[in-house]
């Protein structure tokens, strides 16, 4: 696809243009530069950073220190989180100013710089509001602490299920780091294992939290190799783990581990002229570069094959117009990966699409930028039935499966969805979808699947997992 001859990028500070930077571990005694270090490359293969990889003993000692530490009082936690949010978004932290940080993340992850910029604001806002957000999950009848006057007559008190919370972070989007801040707001001590794919965000966030007032034994950052990864989970009281279906299968039966797997967001169109809703469909597929778990990956259209084909054609026309640009270009929309990784994604897509009708991307989705990296171009495929297995295929770029849906299909093809946008006037259908346990969020009407607001649950409230109620009675 034709591209501009010159790439227009935001100004890059001297720090961002001089790799590699050192990303030290953060343990209970401060920063730690390990002997074992891993090079973090950008999407072209050029080195960006050296990440300290810590041994099991470092992890074990760190968790022990976190466990023995007392949390800050609630008011001080709230103030420290608010300061950390401001520092994360606006200050020089860990030697990097905000522009340098954003460019490193974009070059490392391949996310468009505009997506990284927006995610910076999301994480900062989450930190500033975390102490208020967690209260949305507290049972209405429960007191926040045992000293509440209601406990003199006997009352439910909201308490932690443990003291140390571990996070196996994802690297697909900086915004995932907005969630675990709620654990700090609740008094947990937190240990984060960063993704090697994008370690800059957790490193900056933990540094900001420490600078804002959280002690070294309140929040830690420990990059490990895969042989040590389970040591982090085993040592913590509760854990949050990101990954694919394999992670969900591995940890799904553990009541101390909350797995965050694929989103598989969907859109259902019934009884309406889809043309008036095309903007929200396109935005749901392509926003965030199609990399987030809340991007739509399947669109089900009431009617037959002809109606589904018309929707697929319209989607393909709109998505095909998106330009291929390097991630640091201010107009970039699509994600970029190393060329070999992009070819692997393309091969997997084309294998998965056997039997489907290609409206866009059938001849490949890789656009080689000529520097060792490649843009992942959008793909639109049409299926012949709503329950086709491809509707569960989720990839980290704008890739959507369009299928016909009838009332006879029911809600079965819509199950296992993180978000479902349903455009319908059928209130009975909406009732069934809201009641379906495997659909986490239901948006009725012209609302994109990526819509979120602080204080509302994403995949239930994290505090539902972190907290419990117990009865306290005192004199």
Residue pairs with C-beta under 8 A, 6 or more apart in sequence:
1 323
1 324
1 367
1 377
3 323
3 324
3 325
4 323
4 325
7 325
7 326
7 328
7 329
8 329
8 330
8 331
9 113
9 326
9 328
9 329
9 330
10 99
10 102
10 103
10 113
10 328
10 330
11 99
12 99
12 100
12 103
12 328
13 97
13 99
13 100
13 103
15 21
15 95
15 96
15 97
15 100
16 96
16 99
16 100
16 101
16 103
16 104
19 42
19 46
19 47
19 48
19 49
20 39
20 40
20 47
20 48
20 49
20 50
21 48
21 49
21 50
21 95
21 96
21 104
22 33
22 49
22 50
22 52
23 40
23 49
23 50
23 51
23 52
23 199
23 200
23 203
23 223
24 31
24 32
24 33
24 52
25 31
25 32
25 33
25 34
25 52
25 54
25 58
25 220
25 221
25 222
25 223
26 32
26 203
26 206
26 207
26 210
26 216
26 219
26 220
26 221
26 222
27 54
27 58
27 61
27 62
27 65
27 216
27 220
27 222
28 61
28 62
28 65
28 66
28 216
28 217
28 220
29 216
30 216
32 52
32 54
32 58
33 52
34 52
34 53
34 54
34 55
34 58
36 52
36 53
36 54
36 55
37 50
37 51
37 52
37 53
38 50
38 51
38 53
38 196
38 223
39 47
39 49
39 50
39 51
40 47
40 48
40 49
40 50
40 51
40 108
40 196
40 199
41 47
41 48
41 108
41 338
42 48
42 107
42 108
42 373
43 107
43 108
43 109
43 110
43 327
43 336
43 337
43 338
43 372
43 373
44 338
44 371
44 372
44 373
45 338
45 372
48 104
48 107
48 108
49 104
49 108
49 199
49 200
51 194
51 196
51 199
51 223
52 223
53 223
53 224
53 225
54 222
54 223
54 224
54 228
55 228
56 224
56 228
56 231
58 222
59 191
59 222
59 224
59 228
59 231
59 232
59 235
60 231
60 235
62 191
62 220
62 222
63 164
63 166
63 191
63 232
63 235
63 236
65 217
66 163
66 164
66 189
66 190
66 191
66 217
66 218
66 220
67 163
67 164
67 189
68 217
69 189
69 215
69 217
69 218
71 77
71 187
71 188
71 189
71 218
72 80
72 187
72 213
72 214
72 218
74 131
74 144
74 145
74 187
76 213
77 131
77 184
77 185
77 187
78 130
78 131
78 132
78 185
79 213
80 209
80 212
80 213
80 214
81 127
81 128
81 130
81 131
81 181
81 184
81 185
81 209
81 212
82 127
82 128
83 211
83 212
83 213
84 127
84 205
84 208
84 209
84 211
84 212
84 213
84 214
85 123
85 124
85 125
85 126
85 127
85 128
85 208
86 124
86 128
87 93
87 208
87 211
87 212
88 120
88 123
88 124
88 127
88 204
88 205
88 208
89 98
89 120
89 121
89 123
89 124
90 98
91 97
91 98
91 208
93 101
93 204
93 207
93 208
93 211
94 203
94 204
94 207
96 104
96 200
96 204
98 120
101 120
101 200
101 204
102 113
102 116
102 117
102 120
103 113
103 328
104 200
105 111
105 116
105 174
105 198
105 200
105 201
106 112
106 113
106 116
106 327
106 328
107 327
107 328
108 197
108 198
108 200
109 116
109 171
109 172
109 173
109 197
109 198
109 327
109 335
110 327
110 335
110 336
110 337
110 373
111 173
111 174
111 289
111 291
111 327
111 335
112 289
112 325
112 327
112 329
112 332
112 333
112 334
112 335
113 327
113 328
113 329
113 330
113 332
114 330
114 332
114 333
115 173
115 288
115 289
115 291
116 174
119 173
119 174
119 175
119 201
120 174
122 174
122 175
122 178
123 174
123 175
123 177
123 178
123 181
123 201
123 205
125 178
125 454
126 133
126 178
126 179
126 181
126 454
127 178
127 181
127 205
127 209
129 454
129 455
130 181
130 182
130 184
130 185
131 185
132 455
133 182
133 185
133 454
133 455
134 182
134 185
134 186
134 461
134 462
134 463
135 144
136 455
136 456
136 461
137 457
137 461
137 462
137 463
137 464
137 467
138 144
138 158
138 463
138 467
139 156
139 158
139 469
141 155
141 156
142 155
142 156
142 157
142 158
142 469
143 150
143 151
143 155
143 156
143 157
143 158
143 472
144 157
144 158
145 157
146 157
146 472
146 474
148 155
148 157
151 157
151 472
151 473
151 474
152 473
152 474
152 475
153 473
154 471
154 472
154 473
155 471
155 472
155 473
156 469
156 470
156 471
156 472
157 469
157 470
157 471
157 472
158 467
158 468
158 469
159 467
159 468
159 469
159 470
160 186
160 187
160 188
160 466
160 467
160 468
161 237
161 238
161 465
161 466
161 467
161 468
162 188
162 236
162 237
162 238
162 256
163 188
163 189
163 237
164 188
164 189
164 190
164 191
164 235
164 236
164 237
164 238
165 180
165 183
165 188
165 189
165 190
165 191
165 236
165 237
165 238
165 239
165 240
165 466
166 190
166 191
166 192
166 193
166 232
166 233
166 235
166 236
166 238
166 239
166 240
167 180
167 190
167 191
167 192
167 193
167 239
167 240
168 193
168 229
168 232
168 233
168 239
168 240
168 241
168 242
168 243
169 176
169 177
169 180
169 192
169 193
169 194
169 195
169 202
169 242
170 176
170 195
170 242
170 243
170 260
171 194
171 195
171 196
171 197
171 198
171 199
172 197
172 198
172 291
172 292
172 396
173 288
173 291
173 292
174 198
174 201
175 292
176 242
176 260
177 201
177 202
177 205
179 240
179 458
179 462
180 190
180 192
180 240
180 462
181 205
182 462
182 463
182 466
183 190
183 462
183 466
184 190
184 209
184 214
184 218
184 219
186 463
186 466
186 467
188 238
188 466
189 217
189 218
189 219
189 220
190 218
190 219
190 220
191 219
191 220
191 221
191 222
191 232
191 236
192 202
192 206
192 219
192 220
192 221
192 222
193 222
193 223
193 224
193 229
193 232
194 202
194 203
194 221
194 223
195 202
195 242
196 223
199 223
202 221
203 221
206 219
206 220
206 221
209 218
209 219
210 216
210 219
222 232
224 231
224 232
232 239
233 239
233 241
233 257
236 256
237 256
238 256
238 257
238 258
238 465
238 466
239 256
239 257
239 258
240 257
240 258
240 260
240 462
241 247
241 251
241 257
241 258
241 259
241 260
242 259
242 260
242 261
243 259
243 260
243 261
244 261
244 262
245 261
245 262
247 259
247 261
248 259
248 261
250 259
251 257
251 259
252 259
258 462
258 465
260 293
260 459
262 293
262 392
262 394
262 418
263 292
263 293
263 294
263 295
263 297
263 394
263 417
263 418
263 419
264 297
264 298
264 391
264 392
264 394
264 416
264 417
264 418
265 284
265 293
265 294
265 295
265 296
265 297
265 417
265 418
265 419
265 420
265 421
265 449
265 450
266 296
266 297
266 298
266 299
266 300
266 391
266 414
266 417
266 419
266 420
266 421
266 449
267 281
267 284
267 296
267 298
267 299
267 300
267 420
267 421
267 422
267 423
267 449
268 299
268 300
268 302
268 405
268 414
268 420
268 421
268 422
268 423
268 424
269 277
269 299
269 300
269 301
269 302
269 311
269 423
269 424
270 302
270 405
270 422
270 423
270 424
270 426
270 429
271 302
271 424
271 425
271 426
272 423
272 424
272 425
274 281
274 301
274 307
274 310
274 311
274 314
274 423
275 314
277 423
277 446
278 314
278 315
278 318
280 421
280 446
280 447
280 448
281 296
281 299
281 311
281 315
282 315
282 318
282 319
283 448
283 450
284 295
284 296
284 421
284 448
284 449
284 450
285 295
285 296
285 297
285 315
285 319
285 378
285 398
285 400
286 295
286 319
286 322
286 333
286 378
286 398
287 295
287 448
287 450
288 294
288 295
288 450
289 333
289 334
289 335
289 397
289 398
290 334
290 335
290 376
290 378
290 395
290 396
290 397
290 398
290 399
291 335
291 396
291 397
292 450
293 394
293 418
294 418
294 419
294 449
294 450
294 452
295 398
295 449
295 450
296 400
296 419
296 421
296 448
296 449
297 391
297 393
297 394
297 395
297 399
297 400
297 401
298 391
298 392
298 400
298 401
298 402
298 403
299 311
299 315
299 400
299 401
299 402
299 403
300 386
300 391
300 402
300 403
300 404
300 405
300 413
300 414
301 307
301 308
301 311
301 402
301 403
301 404
301 405
302 404
302 405
302 406
302 407
303 404
303 405
303 406
304 404
305 382
305 384
305 404
307 404
308 382
308 383
308 402
308 403
308 404
309 357
309 359
309 382
311 402
312 357
312 359
312 380
312 381
312 382
312 402
313 359
315 359
315 360
315 380
315 400
315 402
316 359
316 360
316 378
316 380
319 360
319 378
319 380
319 398
320 360
320 378
322 333
322 334
322 377
322 378
322 398
323 331
323 333
324 334
324 367
324 369
324 375
324 377
325 331
325 332
325 333
325 334
325 375
326 332
326 336
326 369
326 371
326 373
327 335
327 336
334 375
334 376
334 377
334 378
334 397
334 398
335 375
335 376
335 396
335 397
336 342
336 369
336 373
336 374
336 375
336 376
337 345
337 373
337 374
337 376
338 372
338 373
338 374
339 366
339 368
339 372
339 373
339 374
342 366
342 373
342 374
342 375
342 376
343 366
343 374
345 365
345 366
345 376
345 395
345 396
345 397
346 364
346 365
346 366
346 376
348 395
349 361
349 365
349 379
349 393
349 395
349 399
350 362
350 364
352 390
352 393
353 362
353 379
353 381
353 390
356 381
356 382
356 383
356 388
356 390
356 401
357 381
357 382
357 383
358 379
358 380
358 381
358 382
359 380
359 381
359 382
359 402
360 378
360 379
360 380
361 377
361 378
361 379
361 380
361 381
361 399
362 379
362 381
365 376
365 377
365 378
365 379
365 397
365 399
366 374
366 375
366 376
366 377
367 374
367 375
367 376
367 377
368 374
369 375
376 396
376 397
377 397
378 397
378 398
378 399
378 400
379 397
379 398
379 399
379 400
380 399
380 400
380 402
381 390
381 399
381 400
381 401
381 402
382 401
382 402
382 403
383 390
383 391
383 401
383 402
383 403
384 403
384 404
385 403
385 404
385 409
386 403
386 404
386 405
386 406
386 409
386 413
387 409
387 412
387 413
388 401
388 403
390 401
391 401
391 403
391 413
392 416
393 399
393 401
403 413
405 413
411 429
411 432
411 433
411 436
414 420
414 433
414 436
414 439
415 436
415 438
415 439
416 438
416 439
417 438
417 439
417 440
418 440
418 441
418 458
418 459
419 440
419 441
419 442
419 443
419 449
419 450
420 433
420 439
420 441
420 442
420 443
420 449
421 443
421 444
421 447
421 448
421 449
422 429
422 430
422 433
422 442
422 443
422 444
423 444
423 445
423 446
424 430
424 444
430 442
430 444
433 439
433 442
434 442
440 457
440 458
440 459
440 460
441 457
441 458
443 449
443 451
452 458
